């Protein structure tokens, strides 16, 4: 029996699903309804970046009708990473034991959330993975699949992270895990934010588990992925990887 199997994990506590939004008026209502149906005991926090399309108003209407739905109105579009960090802090401040990352567009299927929560009973962090047996993507062009697989592989090799889908954004954290990751100095956004947190978790010695998911390309609205986000991920991962290797020779603490 290995160390992780011998370790005792505490109860999960209350679950908060954090859904960042920017111009997701077409998606916010159905995704929240699906979350509430899939895991009725879970609460939902919609972190809206002052969407000009009225997403925030729809979120307020959902919250008014359901005491398990909450809304965080942010000043403007500051990036996915910033929205999640604000949501994590809100959840910690309100005594949630589990904090879940989930996209608003339906790419992360709420119906698969019970599988992530079951795995979290014996883990510190659970990643929904597209690139392990049982995982898959639906309605993606080969070019995007190549980019995503390549990004995960490059990050895994550069950072020595034993995770197959290090860029994926469907995740369930224990509160204690987030508190141990040093979130105060996380500056990355978007695609790279996910790499950053996974790397921090592995470096900190947390037990990270991947479970297979089916990632479905959005049907409504526009993707937030951009060349800038991909470029940020590339240079940050490269800098972290080079810095980590250099630190092994100098004895300095690697970043992040």
JOPEKA-V489277 format. One record per backbone hydrogen bond with DSSP energy under -1.0 kcal/mol. CO is the residue of the C=O (numbers start at 1). NH is the residue of the N-H. If there is no record, write none. Layout:
CO;NH  CO;NH
//
This chain:
2;6  3;7  14;97  14;98  15;43  16;100  17;45  18;102  19;47  21;49  24;27  24;28  27;31  28;32  29;33  30;34  31;35  32;36  33;37  34;38  35;39  39;42  43;17  44;70  45;19  46;72  47;21  48;50  48;74  51;54  54;58  55;59  56;60  57;61  58;62  59;63  60;64  61;65  66;69  68;44  70;46  72;48  79;83  80;84  81;85  82;86  83;87  84;88  85;89  86;90  87;91  88;92  89;93  90;94  91;96  92;95  97;175  98;16  99;173  100;18  107;216  109;112  110;113  112;116  113;117  114;118  115;119  116;120  118;121  119;122  120;123  124;174  125;209  126;172  127;211  129;213  132;135  136;215  138;217  141;145  142;146  143;147  144;148  145;149  146;150  147;151  148;152  149;153  150;154  151;155  152;156  153;157  154;158  155;159  156;160  156;161  161;163  170;128  171;101  172;126  173;99  174;178  175;179  176;180  178;181  182;185  183;186  189;192  190;194  192;196  193;197  194;198  195;199  196;200  197;201  198;202  199;203  200;204  201;206  202;205  207;124  207;125  209;127  211;129  213;136  215;138  226;230  227;231  228;232  229;233  230;234  231;235  232;236  233;237  234;238  235;239  236;240  237;241  238;242  239;243  240;244  241;245  242;246  243;247  244;248  246;250  247;251
//
